[in-house]
Amino acid sequence: MAEEGFDQLSNEEQELEELRRKKLEEMQKRAELERQAQIAAAQRRAALKKILTPAALARLDNIKVVRPELAEALEQQLIALASSGRVKIPIDEDTLKEILSAVYSQMRKEYRFRL
């Protein structure tokens, strides 16, 4: 009887250790994903600093506060335009407004109701 209790305890300890190991792996994966996201954000920010004038960058930051999804789409568009050479660098605030208008019109959803 004493051996059964010992074996059961050993199994419980093994299960507990397995749960701890899985939790640790999960936390490590999450930390790695967060680190990669931070690196990507830093690279994107560095690219935007090269692409935009300070006034245009400030406007983009303001947009990010109000409409983060619009700002993200705009950032992607700006980086794509600059890397393909389709826009003159540095992008000033007026050019940014034009690009913003185009991106916004692409993102805006139109709702139609039938009666």
C-alpha positions, 0 to 999 in steps of 0.5 A: 500500500505504501508503494501505491501512494508513492507511485501515485505521488510520483505520477502527480509530481511528473504531471505537475512538472510536465505542466510547468514545462509546458507553461514555461515553453508557452511563456518563452514563445510569447516573449519571443513573439513580442520581441519580434514584434518590437523589432519590426515596430522599431524597424518600421519607425526607423524607416518612417523617420527616413521617409517623412519630414518631422511635421509629417511624422508628427501628423502620422503620430496624431493619426495613430492615436485616433485611428490606429488601424488607419495609421498602420495601413498608411505606414505600410503604404508609405513604406511601399511607395518609398521603397518602390521609388514612386514618391519623392523622399522626404514626404512632406505633410501635404503629400502625406495628406494626399496619400492619407486620403487615398488610403482612407478611401480604400479602407472606408466601408460603404454600407448600403441598405435595401428597403 
